Amino acid sequence: MSIALVYSDEYLRHETGNHPERPNRYLAVLGGLMQESGLWESLELLSPRPASDEEILRCHSPRALARVEETRDGRIGALDPDTAVCSNSAEIARLAAGGACRAVDAVVDGEAASAFVACRPPGHHATAGQSMGFCLYNNAAIAARYAQSTYPRIKRVLIVDFDVHHGNGTQDIFYDDPTVFYFSLHQYPWYPGTGAAAERGVREGEGYTLNIPMAAATPAQDYMRAFELGMEKVMKSFSPDLLIVSAGFDAHIADPLGHMALTDAEYAAMTRRLKEAADSTAAGRIVSCLEGGYNLRTLGATVRSHVAALA
């Protein structure tokens, strides 16, 4: 089966001004995918749809939803010092979360073997109660809950997050839940300050969070060794029915918002390893959602290496 690409130029309407998470990121991603004609022609092109209140409220509080909705009149320019918004942002944030749900439909219903969601705003910093860190709604978390709520065969979901920043929001939402395993490698200490190795979950969810904090400038081979050891540990104790990737590309050596040393080759290798894991227990089902990545000169090629490896 083909690889699905969920995308829409509507994502350009989340206007953030002179901000790292700006519309040109989306254009760089699409440009990178289109640059290799054989890859682009092989993709199953899908449009997103808006997430419903019900889908959002599975992961976020009514107050968090209401706060995003309050931006529609244009009087709010930012939800926190990092998270710029405009009057279109509430609509487009629903389209980002709904795009991740549309990708779930594609891989579970058999339209595609796996899917990449070229969405913005990103999501993994959005906690149950708060939008933050460029993120309005937690796209990956909403997709995980949507999959579990919609498809009886999807009971256990693995979320792998290789963004340079820890996905505090995703961890927060599933911290006491044994049905969603959250595995993150991230620069530490770094924004948002969470993601210590001792953070392993609570109550029934204890042991279903695995954080591997990495020092700035860790050599790529050491990072990859830690990634492989982490995947081995996860897959020994957890058999997912679906893999969701919080695909941040800001651990790239050229990214301005991180201090790691990955190249396109490492992103491709991690993706192939995730495919192996998905093939072993999840019938190959992977949904990958765009998170970070802020060097517009390199982002397109890095995403292309990731999507090509999915294929």
C-alpha positions as a printed NumPy array, in Angstrom:
array([[  0.   ,   0.   ,   0.   ],
       [  0.969,   3.625,  -0.492],
       [  1.942,   6.195,   2.109],
       [ -0.707,   8.811,   2.85 ],
       [  0.102,  12.509,   3.098],
       [ -2.458,  14.595,   4.957],
       [ -1.959,  18.227,   3.997],
       [ -3.811,  21.439,   3.241],
       [ -2.805,  24.961,   2.344],
       [ -5.314,  26.01 ,   5.012],
       [ -2.456,  25.434,   7.458],
       [ -0.884,  28.627,   6.103],
       [ -3.732,  30.631,   7.656],
       [ -2.359,  30.14 ,  11.18 ],
       [ -0.423,  33.395,  10.96 ],
       [  2.231,  33.928,  13.625],
       [  4.267,  36.87 ,  12.349],
       [  8.033,  36.893,  12.919],
       [  8.046,  33.622,  14.837],
       [ 10.   ,  30.35 ,  14.51 ],
       [  6.753,  28.422,  13.963],
       [  5.644,  30.312,  10.866],
       [  3.748,  29.414,   7.694],
       [  6.925,  28.996,   5.652],
       [  7.639,  25.804,   7.623],
       [  4.691,  24.166,   5.896],
       [  5.888,  25.398,   2.503],
       [  9.364,  24.008,   3.183],
       [  7.918,  20.602,   4.064],
       [  5.747,  20.427,   0.948],
       [  8.579,  21.706,  -1.209],
       [ 10.879,  19.005,   0.108],
       [  8.358,  16.258,  -0.637],
       [  7.587,  17.585,  -4.118],
       [ 11.275,  17.871,  -4.975],
       [ 11.52 ,  14.097,  -5.403],
       [  8.908,  13.389,  -8.066],
       [  8.933,   9.631,  -7.596],
       [  8.134,  10.001,  -3.91 ],
       [  5.458,  12.653,  -4.423],
       [  3.705,  10.621,  -7.112],
       [  3.611,   7.585,  -4.828],
       [  1.811,   9.381,  -2.018],
       [ -1.902,   9.034,  -1.339],
       [ -2.917,  12.683,  -0.979],
       [ -5.588,  13.294,   1.65 ],
       [ -7.273,  16.395,   3.014],
       [ -7.726,  16.952,   6.754],
       [-11.042,  17.618,   8.444],
       [-11.681,  19.627,  11.605],
       [-11.565,  17.886,  14.964],
       [-14.838,  17.987,  16.874],
       [-15.326,  19.232,  20.41 ],
       [-15.775,  15.621,  21.513],
       [-12.439,  14.595,  19.999],
       [-10.588,  17.527,  21.555],
       [-12.202,  17.058,  24.975],
       [-10.923,  13.493,  25.203],
       [ -7.507,  15.092,  25.807],
       [ -8.127,  18.696,  26.872],
       [-10.189,  20.391,  29.531],
       [-13.233,  22.498,  28.619],
       [-11.289,  25.559,  29.787],
       [ -8.37 ,  24.778,  27.466],
       [-10.792,  24.415,  24.546],
       [-12.578,  27.638,  25.457],
       [ -9.282,  29.526,  25.702],
       [ -8.359,  28.576,  22.13 ],
       [-11.849,  29.449,  20.907],
       [-11.504,  32.909,  22.459],
       [ -8.845,  33.749,  19.852],
       [-11.412,  33.819,  17.032],
       [-12.229,  37.511,  17.434],
       [ -8.588,  38.508,  16.891],
       [ -8.201,  40.346,  20.189],
       [ -5.74 ,  37.769,  21.566],
       [ -2.338,  37.775,  19.882],
       [ -0.67 ,  35.081,  21.992],
       [ -1.715,  32.367,  24.444],
       [  1.62 ,  32.564,  26.248],
       [  4.941,  34.306,  25.471],
       [  5.831,  31.549,  22.984],
       [  2.464,  30.762,  21.404],
       [  1.35 ,  33.311,  18.836],
       [ -2.184,  33.176,  17.436],
       [ -4.45 ,  35.038,  15.047],
       [ -8.189,  35.038,  14.403],
       [ -7.815,  31.929,  12.211],
       [ -5.809,  29.897,  14.72 ],
       [ -8.684,  28.142,  16.491],
       [-10.032,  26.907,  13.159],
       [ -6.64 ,  25.765,  11.9  ],
       [ -5.722,  24.081,  15.197],
       [ -8.866,  21.972,  14.814],
       [ -7.723,  21.136,  11.282],
       [ -4.312,  20.015,  12.58 ],
       [ -5.85 ,  17.727,  15.207],
       [ -8.468,  16.496,  12.764],
       [ -5.759,  15.862,  10.169],
       [ -4.111,  13.473,  12.608],
       [ -7.453,  11.715,  13.093],
       [ -7.9  ,  11.505,   9.312],
       [ -4.495,   9.827,   9.131],
       [ -5.629,   7.281,  11.725],
       [ -8.619,   6.442,   9.525],
       [ -6.333,   5.964,   6.531],
       [ -3.969,   3.491,   8.199],
       [ -6.6  ,   1.554,  10.173],
       [ -9.111,   1.302,   7.321],
       [ -6.41 ,   0.2  ,   4.888],
       [ -6.242,   3.228,   2.59 ],
       [ -2.504,   3.45 ,   3.26 ],
       [  0.209,   1.54 ,   5.066],
       [  1.275,   4.594,   7.048],
       [  0.684,   8.333,   6.996],
       [  2.478,  11.626,   7.484],
       [  0.508,  14.669,   8.626],
       [  2.065,  17.922,   7.381],
       [  0.165,  20.036,   9.874],
       [  0.644,  23.157,  11.906],
       [  0.375,  24.319,  14.619],
       [  2.311,  21.471,  16.254],
       [  0.932,  19.794,  19.353],
       [  3.142,  17.932,  21.802],
       [  3.518,  20.759,  24.358],
       [ -0.242,  21.254,  24.757],
       [ -1.21 ,  19.762,  28.126],
       [ -4.666,  18.694,  29.231],
       [ -5.304,  22.171,  30.607],
       [ -3.063,  24.559,  28.685],
       [ -1.896,  25.523,  25.202],
       [  1.823,  26.349,  25.244],
       [  5.118,  26.111,  23.398],
       [  3.756,  26.95 ,  19.899],
       [  1.052,  24.258,  20.423],
       [ -2.721,  24.777,  20.71 ],
       [ -4.118,  21.232,  20.753],
       [ -2.137,  18.027,  21.156],
       [ -2.505,  16.472,  17.729],
       [ -0.78 ,  13.177,  18.518],
       [ -2.709,  12.683,  21.753],
       [ -6.041,  13.463,  20.119],
       [ -5.224,  10.984,  17.357],
       [ -4.369,   8.288,  19.919],
       [ -7.634,   8.736,  21.816],
       [ -9.565,   8.921,  18.544],
       [ -8.069,   5.612,  17.42 ],
       [ -8.94 ,   3.909,  20.704],
       [-12.454,   5.353,  20.76 ],
       [-13.279,   4.603,  17.124],
       [-11.628,   1.27 ,  16.357],
       [-12.082,  -1.722,  18.715],
       [ -8.886,  -3.302,  17.332],
       [ -6.793,  -0.308,  18.54 ],
       [ -6.401,  -0.793,  22.273],
       [ -2.733,   0.055,  22.873],
       [ -0.931,   2.986,  21.276],
       [  2.782,   3.777,  21.323],
       [  3.732,   7.438,  20.879],
       [  7.396,   7.971,  19.993],
       [  8.624,  11.554,  20.207],
       [ 12.024,  12.494,  18.761],
       [ 11.534,  16.256,  18.819],
       [ 14.47 ,  18.04 ,  20.459],
       [ 12.056,  19.329,  23.12 ],
       [ 10.3  ,  17.06 ,  25.57 ],
       [  6.602,  16.553,  24.821],
       [  5.386,  17.566,  28.246],
       [  1.802,  17.82 ,  27.022],
       [  1.656,  14.278,  25.705],
       [  3.25 ,  12.971,  28.89 ],
       [  0.76 ,  14.939,  30.983],
       [ -2.283,  13.584,  29.158],
       [ -1.286,   9.91 ,  29.427],
       [  0.803,   9.894,  32.619],
       [ -1.568,   7.564,  34.51 ],
       [ -2.708,   5.515,  31.493],
       [ -1.279,   2.037,  30.771],
       [ -2.903,   1.873,  27.317],
       [ -0.716,   4.63 ,  25.803],
       [  3.062,   4.312,  26.091],
       [  4.961,   7.58 ,  25.689],
       [  8.637,   7.305,  24.693],
       [ 10.716,  10.463,  24.234],
       [ 14.335,  11.335,  23.487],
       [ 15.06 ,  15.03 ,  23.913],
       [ 17.734,  17.548,  24.777],
       [ 17.891,  18.022,  28.547],
       [ 17.903,  20.355,  30.312],
       [ 15.988,  22.375,  27.723],
       [ 12.534,  23.794,  27.161],
       [ 10.081,  23.045,  28.768],
       [ 12.209,  21.638,  31.606],
       [ 10.403,  18.306,  31.918],
       [ 11.441,  14.843,  30.754],
       [ 13.831,  13.594,  33.42 ],
       [ 14.515,   9.862,  33.396],
       [ 12.735,   9.536,  36.743],
       [  9.439,  10.613,  35.165],
       [  7.932,   7.174,  34.502],
       [  4.188,   7.603,  35.002],
       [  1.938,   7.267,  38.041],
       [ -0.629,   4.792,  39.398],
       [ -1.727,   2.397,  36.63 ],
       [  0.47 ,   4.291,  34.184],
       [  3.715,   3.78 ,  36.072],
       [  6.29 ,   2.315,  33.708],
       [  4.417,   3.442,  30.587],
       [  6.452,   6.636,  30.173],
       [ 10.079,   6.338,  29.088],
       [ 12.182,   9.489,  28.927],
       [ 15.751,   9.44 ,  27.662],
       [ 17.246,  12.889,  28.314],
       [ 20.204,  13.692,  26.079],
       [ 22.933,  16.253,  26.714],
       [ 23.424,  19.017,  24.182],
       [ 25.867,  18.112,  21.392],
       [ 25.524,  14.371,  22.002],
       [ 27.166,  12.623,  18.995],
       [ 24.672,  11.163,  16.567],
       [ 25.941,   7.612,  17.077],
       [ 25.353,   7.889,  20.838],
       [ 21.882,   9.286,  20.268],
       [ 21.057,   6.397,  17.939],
       [ 22.358,   3.864,  20.438],
       [ 20.073,   5.365,  23.101],
       [ 17.149,   5.338,  20.689],
       [ 17.664,   1.655,  19.891],
       [ 18.   ,   0.683,  23.556],
       [ 14.83 ,   2.614,  24.302],
       [ 12.905,   0.914,  21.513],
       [ 14.069,  -2.492,  22.708],
       [ 12.881,  -1.695,  26.226],
       [  9.503,  -0.436,  25.043],
       [  8.789,  -3.337,  22.725],
       [  9.71 ,  -5.942,  25.351],
       [  6.973,  -4.695,  27.656],
       [  4.372,  -3.22 ,  25.301],
       [  2.73 ,  -4.513,  22.126],
       [  1.127,  -1.537,  20.381],
       [ -1.743,  -1.79 ,  17.924],
       [ -0.787,   1.591,  16.443],
       [  2.361,   3.75 ,  16.443],
       [  2.093,   7.524,  16.453],
       [  5.236,   9.583,  15.886],
       [  5.651,  13.104,  17.21 ],
       [  8.022,  13.905,  14.382],
       [ 10.055,  16.91 ,  15.378],
       [ 13.075,  17.613,  13.203],
       [ 14.732,  20.195,  15.453],
       [ 17.344,  17.754,  16.768],
       [ 18.945,  18.252,  13.333],
       [ 22.487,  19.544,  13.531],
       [ 21.528,  22.708,  11.612],
       [ 18.399,  23.6  ,  13.591],
       [ 18.463,  26.965,  15.406],
       [ 16.248,  25.862,  18.331],
       [ 18.278,  22.857,  19.459],
       [ 21.859,  21.769,  20.043],
       [ 21.865,  18.174,  18.836],
       [ 23.762,  16.536,  15.984],
       [ 21.345,  14.455,  13.913],
       [ 21.375,  14.415,  10.113],
       [ 18.886,  13.148,   7.557],
       [ 20.518,   9.716,   7.744],
       [ 19.645,   9.337,  11.428],
       [ 16.046,  10.4  ,  10.86 ],
       [ 15.715,   7.808,   8.108],
       [ 17.266,   5.125,  10.336],
       [ 14.912,   5.919,  13.228],
       [ 11.954,   5.758,  10.865],
       [ 13.011,   2.349,   9.559],
       [ 13.289,   1.105,  13.143],
       [  9.797,   2.382,  13.899],
       [  8.519,   0.565,  10.815],
       [ 10.046,  -2.656,  12.117],
       [  8.29 ,  -2.175,  15.435],
       [  4.966,  -1.408,  13.768],
       [  5.299,  -4.42 ,  11.492],
       [  5.907,  -6.694,  14.486],
       [  2.711,  -5.932,  16.436],
       [  0.638,  -3.215,  14.741],
       [  0.189,  -4.526,  11.192],
       [  2.556,  -1.767,  10.066],
       [  0.255,   1.051,  11.17 ],
       [  2.16 ,   4.328,  11.718],
       [  0.808,   7.879,  11.873],
       [  3.53 ,  10.54 ,  11.907],
       [  2.624,  14.117,  12.869],
       [  4.866,  17.096,  12.191],
       [  6.108,  18.78 ,  15.365],
       [  9.254,  20.961,  15.389],
       [ 11.932,  21.741,  12.828],
       [ 12.837,  25.367,  12.172],
       [ 15.685,  25.583,   9.665],
       [ 13.835,  26.341,   6.438],
       [ 16.876,  25.432,   4.339],
       [ 17.113,  21.881,   5.69 ],
       [ 13.613,  20.995,   6.911],
       [ 12.202,  19.89 ,   3.557],
       [ 14.999,  17.44 ,   2.852],
       [ 14.836,  16.007,   6.368],
       [ 11.092,  15.435,   6.166],
       [ 11.61 ,  13.863,   2.751],
       [ 14.075,  11.377,   4.24 ],
       [ 11.539,  10.501,   6.948],
       [  8.624,  10.013,   4.57 ],
       [ 10.752,   8.059,   2.094],
       [ 11.779,   5.732,   4.918],
       [  8.117,   5.21 ,   5.817],
       [  7.746,   3.841,   2.29 ]])
